[in-house]
Structures are given as structure tokens and as C-alpha cells.
Amino acid sequence: MTPQRFDELRANTLAGGDLLSVGDVAECLDEIARLAAMVYMPGVYHCPKCGFVVHKLIVNANTGNVMMRRHCDDVCPNDNTPLEPSTWEMDSRKMASVMPELAQLRREKRERGEHGVAVY
Ligand SMILES: [Zn+2]
């Protein structure tokens, strides 16, 4: 399904137009799954209450392959809140929020003469 077709079906539905056919619904679900795969970080889950983050990886000992779990039923070890999938945007904002602190740590190390220490 193209994004334009998705937008047409969405606009038609919101305007109270014709009901979607089973095929249209199936196409929409496929499109939603495709978009969700681009939004969520594979295997990364967080607690919406305290910010705890966990990476859920599956390592195959025989092949050495690493796979990510698609679903997580775990709860936060801090407050028992169900964990939710983390998005790329959340990760980007979190990294941006800690950059000033990292830059300060780097300045302090430089002032102490601790060269060659990467703080990124
Ligand atoms: Zn928590």
C-alpha cells in the first residue's frame, strides 16, 4: 500500500464515507505493521513510569546469531510497571538530553590533563 492510498482510506473513513472492505483493512494492517517496524527500536523496552531501559536480546549459542524479541511481557524491576517498546525518537531525545552533561565531563577531564579519554 502506498502512503497516498493509506491517507485516502483514512480520510474517507474519518469523513464517514464507505466502509472499508476486508481487503482494505488487511492492507491497512500491513501498512501499520510496516510503519511500526520503522518506529520502534528492535528489542529495546522501557518503563514509562521511571525510565528504566532494557535490551531484550536472544543469543543462539550454537550459531552466535543475535535476535531481538518482538514482544516483552516483563515488568519494571523498580516499580512493577509493564515495559513498553521504545521508539527511535525517544532514544534520540534521551541522547540529546545527556549531551550537555557528557560535554561537561569532557571539559573537566581536559582541564585535569586527562587527554585521550573519549567521553562520547
Ligand atoms: Zn519503572
Residues whose N, C-alpha, C, O or C-beta is under 5 A from the ligand:
A	BS01	ZN	C47 K49 C50 G51 F52 C76 N78 D79 T81
